[in-house]
Amino acid sequence: MFLLDSHCDAPLMLAKGADFGRRVEQGYVPGKFPITHVDFQRMKKGGVNGSFFAIYTSNFLDPDAATRRAFELIAKVFDAVERNPGKVALTTTPAQARRNAKNGLISIFLGMENGAPIQKDLSLLRMFNRLGITYMTLTHARSNEICDSCTSPEPRWGGLSPFGREVVAEMNRLGMMVDVSHISDDSFWDVVKYSKAPVVATHSCCRALNDHPRNMTDEMIVALAEKGGVIQINFYPSFLDKEYNAKVSALIDAEEDTQVEWLKNPSDPALQQRMRETVEAMNAVPRPSYKKIVDHIDHVVRLVGFRHVGLGSDFDGIETCPDGLEDIGKMQKIIIELRKRGYSDYEIRQIAGGNFLRVMEQVQRLSE
Ligand SMILES: [Zn+2]
Protein backbone atom coordinates (compact mmCIF):
# COMPACT_ATOMS: atom_id res chain seq x y z
CA MET A 1 0.00 0.00 0.00
CA PHE A 2 1.15 3.55 -0.73
CA LEU A 3 -0.51 5.81 1.84
CA LEU A 4 -0.62 9.35 0.51
CA ASP A 5 -1.78 12.67 1.91
CA SER A 6 -2.42 15.03 -0.99
CA HIS A 7 -2.47 18.24 1.04
CA CYS A 8 -0.99 19.60 4.24
CA ASP A 9 0.34 22.99 5.28
CA ALA A 10 3.50 21.70 6.93
CA PRO A 11 5.69 24.35 5.20
CA LEU A 12 3.98 27.01 7.36
CA MET A 13 5.30 25.20 10.43
CA LEU A 14 8.77 24.84 8.91
CA ALA A 15 8.74 28.59 8.27
CA LYS A 16 7.89 29.09 11.97
CA GLY A 17 11.00 27.11 12.86
CA ALA A 18 9.59 23.62 13.54
CA ASP A 19 12.20 20.85 13.29
CA PHE A 20 10.49 17.93 11.55
CA GLY A 21 13.44 15.64 12.23
CA ARG A 22 12.13 15.22 15.75
CA ARG A 23 8.69 15.29 17.23
CA VAL A 24 7.65 18.87 17.75
CA GLU A 25 6.98 18.57 21.49
CA GLN A 26 7.19 22.26 22.23
CA GLY A 27 3.96 22.69 20.32
CA TYR A 28 1.88 20.73 22.81
CA VAL A 29 -1.03 22.56 24.41
CA PRO A 30 -1.87 20.63 27.62
CA GLY A 31 -4.93 18.47 27.09
CA LYS A 32 -5.32 19.71 23.51
CA PHE A 33 -3.41 18.89 20.33
CA PRO A 34 0.11 19.57 19.24
CA ILE A 35 0.28 22.81 17.31
CA THR A 36 1.91 20.93 14.46
CA HIS A 37 0.04 17.91 13.15
CA VAL A 38 2.91 16.75 10.97
CA ASP A 39 6.57 15.86 11.37
CA PHE A 40 8.70 13.15 9.78
CA GLN A 41 8.58 10.92 12.89
CA ARG A 42 4.80 10.92 13.06
CA MET A 43 4.50 10.42 9.30
CA LYS A 44 6.46 7.22 9.74
CA LYS A 45 4.39 6.17 12.75
CA GLY A 46 1.21 6.71 10.70
CA GLY A 47 2.56 4.56 7.88
CA VAL A 48 2.45 7.51 5.50
CA ASN A 49 4.50 6.95 2.34
CA GLY A 50 4.03 10.33 0.71
CA SER A 51 2.71 13.78 1.42
CA PHE A 52 2.16 16.93 -0.57
CA PHE A 53 3.51 19.96 1.26
CA ALA A 54 1.51 23.01 0.18
CA ILE A 55 3.33 26.19 -0.75
CA TYR A 56 0.53 28.39 0.50
CA THR A 57 0.23 32.14 0.03
CA SER A 58 -2.56 34.36 1.23
CA ASN A 59 -4.68 36.23 -1.32
CA PHE A 60 -4.12 39.35 0.78
CA LEU A 61 -0.40 39.61 -0.07
CA ASP A 62 0.65 41.92 -2.88
CA PRO A 63 2.03 40.05 -5.95
CA ASP A 64 5.76 40.43 -5.21
CA ALA A 65 5.24 39.48 -1.56
CA ALA A 66 3.35 36.35 -2.68
CA THR A 67 6.16 35.33 -5.04
CA ARG A 68 8.75 35.95 -2.35
CA ARG A 69 6.77 33.99 0.24
CA ALA A 70 6.47 31.03 -2.16
CA PHE A 71 10.26 30.98 -2.58
CA GLU A 72 10.74 31.19 1.17
CA LEU A 73 8.42 28.22 1.84
CA ILE A 74 10.01 26.10 -0.91
CA ALA A 75 13.43 26.90 0.56
CA LYS A 76 12.25 25.79 4.02
CA VAL A 77 11.03 22.46 2.63
CA PHE A 78 14.30 21.95 0.72
CA ASP A 79 16.24 22.59 3.96
CA ALA A 80 14.07 20.24 6.04
CA VAL A 81 14.42 17.44 3.48
CA GLU A 82 18.16 17.98 3.16
CA ARG A 83 18.57 17.74 6.94
CA ASN A 84 16.78 14.37 7.02
CA PRO A 85 18.36 12.36 4.19
CA GLY A 86 17.61 8.90 5.59
CA LYS A 87 13.96 9.67 6.22
CA VAL A 88 12.49 11.69 3.36
CA ALA A 89 13.14 12.57 -0.27
CA LEU A 90 11.79 15.32 -2.51
CA THR A 91 9.71 13.68 -5.21
CA THR A 92 8.03 14.75 -8.42
CA THR A 93 6.76 11.53 -10.04
CA PRO A 94 4.76 8.48 -8.92
CA ALA A 95 7.52 6.14 -10.16
CA GLN A 96 10.05 7.91 -7.96
CA ALA A 97 7.61 7.80 -5.02
CA ARG A 98 7.22 4.04 -5.34
CA ARG A 99 11.00 3.62 -5.47
CA ASN A 100 11.35 5.77 -2.35
CA ALA A 101 8.82 3.60 -0.51
CA LYS A 102 10.81 0.49 -1.40
CA ASN A 103 13.93 2.18 0.02
CA GLY A 104 12.15 3.16 3.24
CA LEU A 105 11.95 6.85 2.37
CA ILE A 106 8.88 9.04 2.72
CA SER A 107 8.18 11.06 -0.44
CA ILE A 108 7.73 14.79 -0.02
CA PHE A 109 5.91 16.36 -2.96
CA LEU A 110 5.34 20.06 -3.47
CA GLY A 111 1.97 21.58 -4.34
CA MET A 112 1.23 25.27 -4.63
CA GLU A 113 -1.88 26.56 -2.88
CA ASN A 114 -3.00 29.75 -4.62
CA GLY A 115 -1.59 30.72 -8.02
CA ALA A 116 -0.85 34.29 -6.87
CA PRO A 117 2.96 33.76 -6.83
CA ILE A 118 3.01 33.27 -10.62
CA GLN A 119 1.53 36.80 -10.91
CA LYS A 120 0.45 37.16 -14.57
CA ASP A 121 3.49 35.42 -15.99
CA LEU A 122 3.51 31.88 -17.36
CA SER A 123 7.32 31.89 -17.14
CA LEU A 124 6.96 31.96 -13.36
CA LEU A 125 4.53 29.02 -13.55
CA ARG A 126 7.13 27.08 -15.55
CA MET A 127 9.84 28.02 -13.09
CA PHE A 128 7.87 26.87 -10.04
CA ASN A 129 7.19 23.62 -11.91
CA ARG A 130 10.95 23.22 -12.46
CA LEU A 131 11.44 23.71 -8.71
CA GLY A 132 9.25 20.65 -8.15
CA ILE A 133 5.70 22.00 -7.83
CA THR A 134 3.48 19.25 -9.23
CA TYR A 135 0.03 20.71 -8.64
CA MET A 136 -1.43 24.15 -8.24
CA THR A 137 -4.60 25.05 -6.36
CA LEU A 138 -5.73 27.87 -8.62
CA THR A 139 -6.73 30.25 -5.83
CA HIS A 140 -7.44 30.33 -2.07
CA ALA A 141 -9.92 32.38 0.00
CA ARG A 142 -10.35 35.19 -2.53
CA SER A 143 -10.36 35.67 -6.30
CA ASN A 144 -6.98 36.18 -7.96
CA GLU A 145 -5.75 36.80 -11.53
CA ILE A 146 -6.63 33.19 -12.43
CA CYS A 147 -10.17 32.62 -11.16
CA ASP A 148 -12.77 33.18 -8.45
CA SER A 149 -12.71 31.55 -5.03
CA CYS A 150 -15.71 29.76 -3.48
CA THR A 151 -15.36 32.16 -0.54
CA SER A 152 -14.97 35.43 -2.49
CA PRO A 153 -17.56 37.96 -1.32
CA GLU A 154 -18.06 39.01 -4.99
CA PRO A 155 -17.13 37.06 -8.12
CA ARG A 156 -14.48 38.91 -10.12
CA TRP A 157 -14.50 36.83 -13.29
CA GLY A 158 -17.54 34.55 -13.11
CA GLY A 159 -15.19 31.54 -13.39
CA LEU A 160 -11.73 31.34 -14.96
CA SER A 161 -10.26 34.63 -16.18
CA PRO A 162 -8.83 34.77 -19.73
CA PHE A 163 -5.37 34.45 -18.11
CA GLY A 164 -6.71 31.55 -16.03
CA ARG A 165 -7.53 29.66 -19.23
CA GLU A 166 -3.94 30.15 -20.38
CA VAL A 167 -2.73 28.90 -17.01
CA VAL A 168 -4.83 25.73 -17.27
CA ALA A 169 -3.57 25.10 -20.83
CA GLU A 170 0.04 25.62 -19.76
CA MET A 171 -0.40 23.36 -16.70
CA ASN A 172 -1.77 20.67 -19.03
CA ARG A 173 1.25 21.10 -21.29
CA LEU A 174 3.67 20.92 -18.37
CA GLY A 175 1.96 17.91 -16.76
CA MET A 176 0.99 19.84 -13.62
CA MET A 177 -2.23 18.83 -11.91
CA VAL A 178 -4.95 21.47 -11.72
CA ASP A 179 -6.38 21.53 -8.18
CA VAL A 180 -10.01 22.67 -7.91
CA SER A 181 -10.18 22.88 -4.10
CA HIS A 182 -11.08 26.42 -2.96
CA ILE A 183 -12.22 27.62 -6.39
CA SER A 184 -15.80 28.79 -7.04
CA ASP A 185 -18.38 26.50 -8.61
CA ASP A 186 -18.27 28.55 -11.84
CA SER A 187 -14.47 28.29 -11.88
CA PHE A 188 -14.76 24.53 -11.35
CA TRP A 189 -17.07 24.15 -14.36
CA ASP A 190 -14.70 26.24 -16.49
CA VAL A 191 -11.75 24.06 -15.44
CA VAL A 192 -13.69 20.92 -16.34
CA LYS A 193 -14.49 22.48 -19.70
CA TYR A 194 -10.99 23.74 -20.55
CA SER A 195 -8.60 21.22 -18.98
CA LYS A 196 -7.44 18.54 -21.39
CA ALA A 197 -6.25 16.37 -18.47
CA PRO A 198 -8.02 14.93 -15.42
CA VAL A 199 -8.23 17.36 -12.51
CA VAL A 200 -7.99 16.86 -8.75
CA ALA A 201 -9.56 18.29 -5.60
CA THR A 202 -6.64 17.87 -3.20
CA HIS A 203 -8.57 18.68 0.02
CA SER A 204 -12.36 18.89 -0.35
CA CYS A 205 -15.43 17.23 1.18
CA CYS A 206 -18.99 16.52 -0.02
CA ARG A 207 -21.64 19.22 0.00
CA ALA A 208 -24.41 16.58 0.13
CA LEU A 209 -23.26 15.80 3.70
CA ASN A 210 -22.53 19.38 4.73
CA ASP A 211 -23.75 22.36 2.70
CA HIS A 212 -20.54 24.39 2.83
CA PRO A 213 -19.18 26.36 -0.17
CA ARG A 214 -15.75 24.66 0.26
CA ASN A 215 -17.40 21.26 -0.29
CA MET A 216 -18.25 19.80 -3.68
CA THR A 217 -21.78 19.08 -4.94
CA ASP A 218 -22.67 15.63 -6.24
CA GLU A 219 -22.82 17.06 -9.78
CA MET A 220 -19.28 18.37 -9.44
CA ILE A 221 -18.00 15.05 -8.06
CA VAL A 222 -19.62 13.19 -10.96
CA ALA A 223 -18.05 15.58 -13.51
CA LEU A 224 -14.65 15.28 -11.79
CA ALA A 225 -14.86 11.47 -11.92
CA GLU A 226 -16.04 11.44 -15.54
CA LYS A 227 -12.93 13.42 -16.38
CA GLY A 228 -10.86 10.75 -14.63
CA GLY A 229 -10.03 12.86 -11.58
CA VAL A 230 -10.14 12.34 -7.83
CA ILE A 231 -11.52 14.09 -4.72
CA GLN A 232 -9.32 13.86 -1.65
CA ILE A 233 -11.33 14.15 1.56
CA ASN A 234 -10.36 17.01 3.89
CA PHE A 235 -10.16 16.29 7.66
CA TYR A 236 -11.34 19.72 8.81
CA PRO A 237 -14.27 19.20 11.24
CA SER A 238 -16.16 22.24 9.90
CA PHE A 239 -16.17 20.73 6.39
CA LEU A 240 -16.89 17.19 7.60
CA ASP A 241 -19.78 17.80 9.94
CA LYS A 242 -22.87 19.97 9.55
CA GLU A 243 -23.77 20.22 13.25
CA TYR A 244 -20.23 20.99 14.32
CA ASN A 245 -19.92 23.67 11.64
CA ALA A 246 -23.17 25.33 12.75
CA LYS A 247 -21.94 25.49 16.36
CA VAL A 248 -18.41 26.59 15.72
CA SER A 249 -18.40 28.99 12.75
CA ALA A 250 -19.03 32.19 14.79
CA LEU A 251 -16.36 31.13 17.30
CA ILE A 252 -13.83 30.55 14.50
CA ASP A 253 -14.46 34.04 13.12
CA ALA A 254 -13.90 35.48 16.61
CA GLU A 255 -10.70 33.47 16.99
CA GLU A 256 -9.36 34.68 13.64
CA ASP A 257 -10.14 38.31 14.45
CA THR A 258 -8.50 38.00 17.86
CA GLN A 259 -5.47 36.35 16.33
CA VAL A 260 -4.97 39.24 13.89
CA GLU A 261 -4.99 41.67 16.83
CA TRP A 262 -2.84 39.44 19.00
CA LEU A 263 -0.15 38.95 16.34
CA LYS A 264 0.24 42.73 16.17
CA ASN A 265 0.68 42.93 19.96
CA PRO A 266 1.80 39.49 21.13
CA SER A 267 2.80 40.67 24.60
CA ASP A 268 -0.47 42.45 25.42
CA PRO A 269 -1.93 40.50 28.41
CA ALA A 270 -5.54 41.44 27.61
CA LEU A 271 -5.19 40.09 24.06
CA GLN A 272 -3.47 36.96 25.35
CA GLN A 273 -6.40 36.39 27.69
CA ARG A 274 -8.95 36.98 24.91
CA MET A 275 -7.04 34.60 22.64
CA ARG A 276 -7.09 31.92 25.35
CA GLU A 277 -10.82 32.38 25.90
CA THR A 278 -11.76 32.17 22.21
CA VAL A 279 -9.59 29.07 21.72
CA GLU A 280 -11.12 27.48 24.84
CA ALA A 281 -14.66 28.26 23.65
CA MET A 282 -13.83 26.62 20.32
CA ASN A 283 -12.25 23.58 21.92
CA ALA A 284 -15.30 23.16 24.17
CA VAL A 285 -17.47 22.26 21.15
CA PRO A 286 -17.36 18.46 20.80
CA ARG A 287 -15.47 17.54 17.64
CA PRO A 288 -16.87 15.00 15.17
CA SER A 289 -15.27 11.56 15.05
CA TYR A 290 -12.64 10.78 12.41
CA LYS A 291 -15.17 8.24 11.13
CA LYS A 292 -16.90 11.18 9.43
CA ILE A 293 -13.98 11.19 6.97
CA VAL A 294 -14.97 7.67 6.00
CA ASP A 295 -18.64 8.77 5.70
CA HIS A 296 -17.49 11.24 3.03
CA ILE A 297 -15.44 8.53 1.33
CA ASP A 298 -18.52 6.25 1.39
CA HIS A 299 -20.58 9.01 -0.19
CA VAL A 300 -18.13 9.48 -3.08
CA VAL A 301 -17.88 5.71 -3.56
CA ARG A 302 -21.67 5.37 -3.75
CA LEU A 303 -21.76 8.20 -6.28
CA VAL A 304 -18.84 7.40 -8.59
CA GLY A 305 -17.03 4.31 -7.29
CA PHE A 306 -13.84 3.76 -5.29
CA ARG A 307 -11.47 4.93 -8.04
CA HIS A 308 -12.16 8.62 -7.54
CA VAL A 309 -11.54 9.30 -3.85
CA GLY A 310 -8.62 9.64 -1.46
CA LEU A 311 -7.21 11.57 1.51
CA GLY A 312 -6.12 15.21 1.72
CA SER A 313 -5.79 15.97 5.43
CA ASP A 314 -5.15 19.74 5.44
CA PHE A 315 -3.08 19.10 8.60
CA ASP A 316 -1.21 22.13 9.89
CA GLY A 317 -3.65 24.32 7.96
CA ILE A 318 -6.64 23.58 10.20
CA GLU A 319 -7.11 24.75 13.77
CA THR A 320 -9.06 21.68 14.90
CA CYS A 321 -8.91 18.01 13.95
CA PRO A 322 -11.51 15.26 14.08
CA ASP A 323 -11.80 13.37 17.36
CA GLY A 324 -9.39 10.43 17.20
CA LEU A 325 -7.25 11.78 14.36
CA GLU A 326 -5.30 14.59 15.97
CA ASP A 327 -2.17 14.19 13.90
CA ILE A 328 -0.59 12.37 10.95
CA GLY A 329 0.64 9.61 13.30
CA LYS A 330 -2.92 8.28 13.52
CA MET A 331 -3.57 7.83 9.78
CA GLN A 332 -3.87 4.05 10.05
CA LYS A 333 -7.18 4.51 11.87
CA ILE A 334 -8.77 5.43 8.54
CA ILE A 335 -7.45 2.26 6.93
CA ILE A 336 -8.84 0.20 9.84
CA GLU A 337 -12.24 1.92 9.53
CA LEU A 338 -12.34 1.30 5.76
CA ARG A 339 -11.64 -2.38 6.41
CA LYS A 340 -14.41 -2.49 9.04
CA ARG A 341 -16.84 -1.08 6.51
CA GLY A 342 -16.10 -3.91 4.12
CA TYR A 343 -13.74 -2.40 1.58
CA SER A 344 -11.41 -4.94 -0.04
CA ASP A 345 -7.63 -4.66 0.25
CA TYR A 346 -7.48 -3.61 -3.40
CA GLU A 347 -10.07 -0.87 -2.94
CA ILE A 348 -8.32 0.38 0.21
CA ARG A 349 -4.99 0.57 -1.66
CA GLN A 350 -6.59 2.73 -4.33
CA ILE A 351 -8.29 5.03 -1.82
CA ALA A 352 -5.15 5.29 0.34
CA GLY A 353 -3.06 6.66 -2.51
CA GLY A 354 -3.31 4.56 -5.67
CA ASN A 355 -6.04 6.75 -7.14
CA PHE A 356 -4.14 9.99 -6.71
CA LEU A 357 -0.90 8.52 -8.07
CA ARG A 358 -2.82 7.15 -11.07
CA VAL A 359 -4.18 10.60 -11.89
CA MET A 360 -0.75 12.17 -11.38
CA GLU A 361 0.81 9.64 -13.74
CA GLN A 362 -1.87 10.29 -16.33
CA VAL A 363 -1.51 14.07 -16.13
CA GLN A 364 2.27 13.80 -16.45
CA ARG A 365 2.01 11.33 -19.35
CA LEU A 366 -0.39 13.58 -21.26
CA SER A 367 2.22 16.33 -21.19
CA GLU A 368 4.79 14.32 -23.10
ZN1 LIG B 1 -6.71 24.88 1.64
Residues whose N, C-alpha, C, O or C-beta is under 5 A from the ligand:
A	BS01	ZN	none
